[in-house]
Amino acid sequence: MNLILPKKEKLIMTNAEDPLKYYYWPIASSFYKKRLLDVISLLGNKRYEKILDIGFGSGILFPELRKKAGELYGLETHDKVMDVQSALADMGVRTFLSKGSILNMPYEENFFDAIVSVSTLEHVKELEEASNEIVRVLKPGGVAVLGFPARNFITDFIFTIFGNNPRELHPSSHKDILSVFDKKMLRGRVIKFPQYFFNLYVSVLFIKK
């Protein structure tokens, strides 16, 4: 499966923490693209009516999501939501983007048949509230594809050498996230990267009961 990214200059760098540049760096890009490819893989070949991307950042995933859904929605906390929506529109990608919190999403119950979230939940301390909201806005039988870094000595070391405190940067571990969502949804396919030895990243398909 190939992932075709928009030209970098067509996307909006939303803040200093936005990883947009890494998708275009020769070495780092393979890891960052893999996160998105795993999301697309877990969504499968199904066509969805409405997909929500929680924590969409620069909107880099929307051109691929457009192939899988009739309507594209996004939720973010940064201040450039409308700039991102405009940039995507210039590329022919129509989206309905909102600024808001995963803890109180501005959508009706049973509104989406698919939700994706890449590298967002590890930043959330209130996993119970976040998971309740995801379940609330998903239709019965709807799917949530969630991606997050694995917590281990390797990933702790990587974040530390880049000047971050791993626990401050990511208060919730992959085990925390899996534990909370396993109580409320059915766990489907799991993709770990790398597949053997230690894992750097985990992507999981959950299904609303």
Phi and psi in degrees as GROMACS dihedral restraints (atoms count N, CA, C in turn):
[ dihedral_restraints ]
;  ai    aj    ak    al  type     phi  dphi    fc
    3     4     5     6     1  -102.2    20    10
    4     5     6     7     1   142.8    20    10
    6     7     8     9     1  -112.4    20    10
    7     8     9    10     1   116.1    20    10
    9    10    11    12     1   -99.6    20    10
   10    11    12    13     1   114.6    20    10
   12    13    14    15     1   -89.6    20    10
   13    14    15    16     1   149.3    20    10
   15    16    17    18     1   -63.9    20    10
   16    17    18    19     1   160.8    20    10
   18    19    20    21     1   -61.7    20    10
   19    20    21    22     1   137.1    20    10
   21    22    23    24     1   -54.6    20    10
   22    23    24    25     1   -40.1    20    10
   24    25    26    27     1   -69.0    20    10
   25    26    27    28     1   -12.4    20    10
   27    28    29    30     1   -87.2    20    10
   28    29    30    31     1   -11.6    20    10
   30    31    32    33     1   -99.9    20    10
   31    32    33    34     1   160.7    20    10
   33    34    35    36     1  -102.0    20    10
   34    35    36    37     1   124.4    20    10
   36    37    38    39     1   -78.3    20    10
   37    38    39    40     1   113.7    20    10
   39    40    41    42     1   -85.8    20    10
   40    41    42    43     1   -31.0    20    10
   42    43    44    45     1  -167.7    20    10
   43    44    45    46     1  -179.9    20    10
   45    46    47    48     1   -65.3    20    10
   46    47    48    49     1   -25.1    20    10
   48    49    50    51     1   -87.7    20    10
   49    50    51    52     1    -7.3    20    10
   51    52    53    54     1   -63.6    20    10
   52    53    54    55     1   124.1    20    10
   54    55    56    57     1   -82.6    20    10
   55    56    57    58     1    14.7    20    10
   57    58    59    60     1   -48.1    20    10
   58    59    60    61     1   -46.0    20    10
   60    61    62    63     1   -61.3    20    10
   61    62    63    64     1   -31.1    20    10
   63    64    65    66     1   -67.4    20    10
   64    65    66    67     1   -24.7    20    10
   66    67    68    69     1   -67.0    20    10
   67    68    69    70     1   -14.3    20    10
   69    70    71    72     1  -116.4    20    10
   70    71    72    73     1     0.1    20    10
   72    73    74    75     1   -81.2    20    10
   73    74    75    76     1   139.6    20    10
   75    76    77    78     1   -52.5    20    10
   76    77    78    79     1   -45.4    20    10
   78    79    80    81     1   -91.3    20    10
   79    80    81    82     1   -50.1    20    10
   81    82    83    84     1   -61.8    20    10
   82    83    84    85     1   -29.2    20    10
   84    85    86    87     1   -60.1    20    10
   85    86    87    88     1   -32.5    20    10
   87    88    89    90     1   -62.8    20    10
   88    89    90    91     1   -39.9    20    10
   90    91    92    93     1   -70.4    20    10
   91    92    93    94     1   -46.2    20    10
   93    94    95    96     1   -66.7    20    10
   94    95    96    97     1   -38.8    20    10
   96    97    98    99     1   -66.5    20    10
   97    98    99   100     1   -34.4    20    10
   99   100   101   102     1   -60.9    20    10
  100   101   102   103     1   -37.5    20    10
  102   103   104   105     1   -58.7    20    10
  103   104   105   106     1   -43.7    20    10
  105   106   107   108     1   -72.3    20    10
  106   107   108   109     1   -39.8    20    10
  108   109   110   111     1   -60.5    20    10
  109   110   111   112     1   -38.7    20    10
  111   112   113   114     1   -65.7    20    10
  112   113   114   115     1   -37.9    20    10
  114   115   116   117     1   -61.7    20    10
  115   116   117   118     1   -48.1    20    10
  117   118   119   120     1   -60.7    20    10
  118   119   120   121     1   -41.1    20    10
  120   121   122   123     1   -62.3    20    10
  121   122   123   124     1   -43.2    20    10
  123   124   125   126     1   -70.7    20    10
  124   125   126   127     1   -26.6    20    10
  126   127   128   129     1   -68.7    20    10
  127   128   129   130     1   -22.5    20    10
  129   130   131   132     1    73.4    20    10
  130   131   132   133     1  -162.1    20    10
  132   133   134   135     1   -92.9    20    10
  133   134   135   136     1     1.9    20    10
  135   136   137   138     1   -68.5    20    10
  136   137   138   139     1   148.5    20    10
  138   139   140   141     1   -98.6    20    10
  139   140   141   142     1   126.2    20    10
  141   142   143   144     1  -103.9    20    10
  142   143   144   145     1   152.7    20    10
  144   145   146   147     1   -77.4    20    10
  145   146   147   148     1   -52.2    20    10
  147   148   149   150     1  -135.2    20    10
  148   149   150   151     1   127.6    20    10
  150   151   152   153     1  -117.9    20    10
  151   152   153   154     1   136.3    20    10
  153   154   155   156     1  -111.2    20    10
  154   155   156   157     1   129.8    20    10
  156   157   158   159     1  -106.3    20    10
  157   158   159   160     1   112.4    20    10
  159   160   161   162     1   -92.6    20    10
  160   161   162   163     1   120.6    20    10
  162   163   164   165     1    79.7    20    10
  163   164   165   166     1    49.2    20    10
  165   166   167   168     1   -74.3    20    10
  166   167   168   169     1   -13.4    20    10
  168   169   170   171     1    61.7    20    10
  169   170   171   172     1  -119.3    20    10
  171   172   173   174     1   -81.2    20    10
  172   173   174   175     1    -5.7    20    10
  174   175   176   177     1    83.8    20    10
  175   176   177   178     1    19.4    20    10
  177   178   179   180     1   -62.9    20    10
  178   179   180   181     1   -24.2    20    10
  180   181   182   183     1   -86.7    20    10
  181   182   183   184     1   -18.4    20    10
  183   184   185   186     1   -60.8    20    10
  184   185   186   187     1   -38.3    20    10
  186   187   188   189     1   -58.5    20    10
  187   188   189   190     1   -33.3    20    10
  189   190   191   192     1   -77.2    20    10
  190   191   192   193     1   -40.3    20    10
  192   193   194   195     1   -63.4    20    10
  193   194   195   196     1   -28.6    20    10
  195   196   197   198     1   -57.2    20    10
  196   197   198   199     1   -30.1    20    10
  198   199   200   201     1   -71.8    20    10
  199   200   201   202     1   -13.0    20    10
  201   202   203   204     1  -116.4    20    10
  202   203   204   205     1    -4.7    20    10
  204   205   206   207     1  -144.3    20    10
  205   206   207   208     1   151.7    20    10
  207   208   209   210     1   -75.9    20    10
  208   209   210   211     1   -37.9    20    10
  210   211   212   213     1  -131.2    20    10
  211   212   213   214     1   136.8    20    10
  213   214   215   216     1  -114.0    20    10
  214   215   216   217     1   127.9    20    10
  216   217   218   219     1  -122.6    20    10
  217   218   219   220     1   154.7    20    10
  219   220   221   222     1  -147.7    20    10
  220   221   222   223     1   148.4    20    10
  222   223   224   225     1  -130.1    20    10
  223   224   225   226     1   131.3    20    10
  225   226   227   228     1  -146.5    20    10
  226   227   228   229     1   163.5    20    10
  228   229   230   231     1  -102.9    20    10
  229   230   231   232     1   -14.2    20    10
  231   232   233   234     1   -76.3    20    10
  232   233   234   235     1   172.3    20    10
  234   235   236   237     1   -93.0    20    10
  235   236   237   238     1     6.7    20    10
  237   238   239   240     1  -113.9    20    10
  238   239   240   241     1    29.0    20    10
  240   241   242   243     1   -58.4    20    10
  241   242   243   244     1   -48.0    20    10
  243   244   245   246     1   -69.6    20    10
  244   245   246   247     1   -31.4    20    10
  246   247   248   249     1   -64.1    20    10
  247   248   249   250     1   -41.9    20    10
  249   250   251   252     1   -64.7    20    10
  250   251   252   253     1   -44.2    20    10
  252   253   254   255     1   -60.0    20    10
  253   254   255   256     1   -41.1    20    10
  255   256   257   258     1   -66.2    20    10
  256   257   258   259     1   -42.3    20    10
  258   259   260   261     1   -62.9    20    10
  259   260   261   262     1   -40.5    20    10
  261   262   263   264     1   -66.6    20    10
  262   263   264   265     1   -40.0    20    10
  264   265   266   267     1   -60.8    20    10
  265   266   267   268     1   -36.9    20    10
  267   268   269   270     1   -64.2    20    10
  268   269   270   271     1   -23.2    20    10
  270   271   272   273     1   -93.1    20    10
  271   272   273   274     1     3.1    20    10
  273   274   275   276     1    84.5    20    10
  274   275   276   277     1    17.2    20    10
  276   277   278   279     1  -108.2    20    10
  277   278   279   280     1   109.4    20    10
  279   280   281   282     1   -86.9    20    10
  280   281   282   283     1   126.9    20    10
  282   283   284   285     1  -134.8    20    10
  283   284   285   286     1   159.7    20    10
  285   286   287   288     1  -119.0    20    10
  286   287   288   289     1    93.9    20    10
  288   289   290   291     1  -103.5    20    10
  289   290   291   292     1   145.0    20    10
  291   292   293   294     1  -136.1    20    10
  292   293   294   295     1   148.2    20    10
  294   295   296   297     1   -93.5    20    10
  295   296   297   298     1   129.1    20    10
  297   298   299   300     1   177.2    20    10
  298   299   300   301     1  -176.7    20    10
  300   301   302   303     1  -108.3    20    10
  301   302   303   304     1   143.0    20    10
  303   304   305   306     1   -63.8    20    10
  304   305   306   307     1   -18.3    20    10
  306   307   308   309     1   -83.2    20    10
  307   308   309   310     1   -11.6    20    10
  309   310   311   312     1  -155.2    20    10
  310   311   312   313     1    75.4    20    10
  312   313   314   315     1   -79.4    20    10
  313   314   315   316     1   140.0    20    10
  315   316   317   318     1   -83.7    20    10
  316   317   318   319     1    50.2    20    10
  318   319   320   321     1  -133.4    20    10
  319   320   321   322     1   154.5    20    10
  321   322   323   324     1   -72.5    20    10
  322   323   324   325     1   163.6    20    10
  324   325   326   327     1   -64.1    20    10
  325   326   327   328     1   146.9    20    10
  327   328   329   330     1    55.1    20    10
  328   329   330   331     1    43.0    20    10
  330   331   332   333     1   -94.2    20    10
  331   332   333   334     1   -35.9    20    10
  333   334   335   336     1  -108.4    20    10
  334   335   336   337     1   147.6    20    10
  336   337   338   339     1  -100.4    20    10
  337   338   339   340     1    -4.3    20    10
  339   340   341   342     1  -154.6    20    10
  340   341   342   343     1   142.3    20    10
  342   343   344   345     1  -131.3    20    10
  343   344   345   346     1   137.5    20    10
  345   346   347   348     1  -124.1    20    10
  346   347   348   349     1   149.4    20    10
  348   349   350   351     1  -153.2    20    10
  349   350   351   352     1   116.4    20    10
  351   352   353   354     1  -111.2    20    10
  352   353   354   355     1   117.5    20    10
  354   355   356   357     1    55.0    20    10
  355   356   357   358     1    51.3    20    10
  357   358   359   360     1  -122.3    20    10
  358   359   360   361     1   -46.2    20    10
  360   361   362   363     1   -65.4    20    10
  361   362   363   364     1   -25.9    20    10
  363   364   365   366     1   -66.5    20    10
  364   365   366   367     1   -18.8    20    10
  366   367   368   369     1   -87.8    20    10
  367   368   369   370     1    -6.6    20    10
  369   370   371   372     1   -99.6    20    10
  370   371   372   373     1   123.5    20    10
  372   373   374   375     1   -79.7    20    10
  373   374   375   376     1   -36.4    20    10
  375   376   377   378     1   -88.1    20    10
  376   377   378   379     1    67.3    20    10
  378   379   380   381     1   -66.4    20    10
  379   380   381   382     1   -33.6    20    10
  381   382   383   384     1   -61.0    20    10
  382   383   384   385     1   -48.3    20    10
  384   385   386   387     1   -65.3    20    10
  385   386   387   388     1   -41.8    20    10
  387   388   389   390     1   -63.3    20    10
  388   389   390   391     1   -44.1    20    10
  390   391   392   393     1   -66.4    20    10
  391   392   393   394     1   -37.3    20    10
  393   394   395   396     1   -60.9    20    10
  394   395   396   397     1   -40.4    20    10
  396   397   398   399     1   -68.3    20    10
  397   398   399   400     1   -40.4    20    10
  399   400   401   402     1   -62.6    20    10
  400   401   402   403     1   -44.2    20    10
  402   403   404   405     1   -64.2    20    10
  403   404   405   406     1   -39.7    20    10
  405   406   407   408     1   -61.1    20    10
  406   407   408   409     1   -45.1    20    10
  408   409   410   411     1   -86.7    20    10
  409   410   411   412     1    -8.4    20    10
  411   412   413   414     1   -83.7    20    10
  412   413   414   415     1   141.5    20    10
  414   415   416   417     1   -71.1    20    10
  415   416   417   418     1   153.6    20    10
  417   418   419   420     1   -55.5    20    10
  418   419   420   421     1   131.4    20    10
  420   421   422   423     1    84.1    20    10
  421   422   423   424     1    -3.7    20    10
  423   424   425   426     1   -70.3    20    10
  424   425   426   427     1   162.5    20    10
  426   427   428   429     1  -118.5    20    10
  427   428   429   430     1   147.3    20    10
  429   430   431   432     1  -123.2    20    10
  430   431   432   433     1   121.9    20    10
  432   433   434   435     1  -106.0    20    10
  433   434   435   436     1   113.6    20    10
  435   436   437   438     1  -118.4    20    10
  436   437   438   439     1   130.7    20    10
  438   439   440   441     1  -121.7    20    10
  439   440   441   442     1   140.5    20    10
  441   442   443   444     1  -160.6    20    10
  442   443   444   445     1   153.7    20    10
  444   445   446   447     1   -70.7    20    10
  445   446   447   448     1   147.4    20    10
  447   448   449   450     1   -76.5    20    10
  448   449   450   451     1   146.1    20    10
  450   451   452   453     1  -101.0    20    10
  451   452   453   454     1   116.7    20    10
  453   454   455   456     1  -158.6    20    10
  454   455   456   457     1  -179.0    20    10
  456   457   458   459     1   -66.3    20    10
  457   458   459   460     1   -27.6    20    10
  459   460   461   462     1   -69.7    20    10
  460   461   462   463     1   -50.4    20    10
  462   463   464   465     1   -68.0    20    10
  463   464   465   466     1   -35.5    20    10
  465   466   467   468     1   -58.9    20    10
  466   467   468   469     1   -43.0    20    10
  468   469   470   471     1   -64.4    20    10
  469   470   471   472     1   -43.2    20    10
  471   472   473   474     1   -60.8    20    10
  472   473   474   475     1   -46.5    20    10
  474   475   476   477     1   -66.3    20    10
  475   476   477   478     1   -34.6    20    10
  477   478   479   480     1   -68.1    20    10
  478   479   480   481     1   -42.4    20    10
  480   481   482   483     1   -68.6    20    10
  481   482   483   484     1   -17.7    20    10
  483   484   485   486     1   -92.4    20    10
  484   485   486   487     1    12.4    20    10
  486   487   488   489     1    85.1    20    10
  487   488   489   490     1    16.9    20    10
  489   490   491   492     1  -106.8    20    10
  490   491   492   493     1   149.9    20    10
  492   493   494   495     1   -88.7    20    10
  493   494   495   496     1   112.0    20    10
  495   496   497   498     1   -55.7    20    10
  496   497   498   499     1   -37.1    20    10
  498   499   500   501     1   -76.5    20    10
  499   500   501   502     1   -29.8    20    10
  501   502   503   504     1   -76.1    20    10
  502   503   504   505     1   -39.1    20    10
  504   505   506   507     1   -67.6    20    10
  505   506   507   508     1   -44.6    20    10
  507   508   509   510     1  -128.6    20    10
  508   509   510   511     1    84.9    20    10
  510   511   512   513     1   -65.2    20    10
  511   512   513   514     1   -23.4    20    10
  513   514   515   516     1  -108.8    20    10
  514   515   516   517     1   130.3    20    10
  516   517   518   519     1   -87.7    20    10
  517   518   519   520     1   169.9    20    10
  519   520   521   522     1   -62.1    20    10
  520   521   522   523     1   -34.4    20    10
  522   523   524   525     1   -68.5    20    10
  523   524   525   526     1   -37.9    20    10
  525   526   527   528     1   -60.0    20    10
  526   527   528   529     1   -47.0    20    10
  528   529   530   531     1   -64.1    20    10
  529   530   531   532     1   -47.1    20    10
  531   532   533   534     1   -62.3    20    10
  532   533   534   535     1   -40.9    20    10
  534   535   536   537     1   -61.1    20    10
  535   536   537   538     1   -44.1    20    10
  537   538   539   540     1   -68.0    20    10
  538   539   540   541     1   -46.5    20    10
  540   541   542   543     1   -74.0    20    10
  541   542   543   544     1   -27.9    20    10
  543   544   545   546     1   -63.7    20    10
  544   545   546   547     1   -24.8    20    10
  546   547   548   549     1   -76.0    20    10
  547   548   549   550     1   -21.5    20    10
  549   550   551   552     1  -118.7    20    10
  550   551   552   553     1   -17.1    20    10
  552   553   554   555     1  -138.7    20    10
  553   554   555   556     1   165.7    20    10
  555   556   557   558     1   -89.3    20    10
  556   557   558   559     1   127.8    20    10
  558   559   560   561     1   -82.3    20    10
  559   560   561   562     1   128.6    20    10
  561   562   563   564     1  -103.9    20    10
  562   563   564   565     1  -132.8    20    10
  564   565   566   567     1   -69.1    20    10
  565   566   567   568     1   144.3    20    10
  567   568   569   570     1  -124.8    20    10
  568   569   570   571     1   134.4    20    10
  570   571   572   573     1  -118.7    20    10
  571   572   573   574     1   122.5    20    10
  573   574   575   576     1  -111.3    20    10
  574   575   576   577     1   142.5    20    10
  576   577   578   579     1  -134.0    20    10
  577   578   579   580     1   126.5    20    10
  579   580   581   582     1   -62.6    20    10
  580   581   582   583     1   164.0    20    10
  582   583   584   585     1   -75.8    20    10
  583   584   585   586     1   -25.9    20    10
  585   586   587   588     1  -117.8    20    10
  586   587   588   589     1   164.2    20    10
  588   589   590   591     1    61.1    20    10
  589   590   591   592     1  -122.4    20    10
  591   592   593   594     1   -89.3    20    10
  592   593   594   595     1   154.5    20    10
  594   595   596   597     1  -109.6    20    10
  595   596   597   598     1   141.7    20    10
  597   598   599   600     1   -96.9    20    10
  598   599   600   601     1   -32.0    20    10
  600   601   602   603     1  -147.5    20    10
  601   602   603   604     1   147.1    20    10
  603   604   605   606     1  -130.4    20    10
  604   605   606   607     1   132.3    20    10
  606   607   608   609     1  -124.3    20    10
  607   608   609   610     1   133.6    20    10
  609   610   611   612     1  -134.2    20    10
  610   611   612   613     1   138.8    20    10
  612   613   614   615     1   -96.8    20    10
  613   614   615   616     1   122.8    20    10
  615   616   617   618     1  -115.4    20    10
  616   617   618   619     1   147.5    20    10
  618   619   620   621     1  -122.8    20    10
  619   620   621   622     1   132.1    20    10
  621   622   623   624     1   -72.0    20    10
  622   623   624   625     1   130.3    20    10
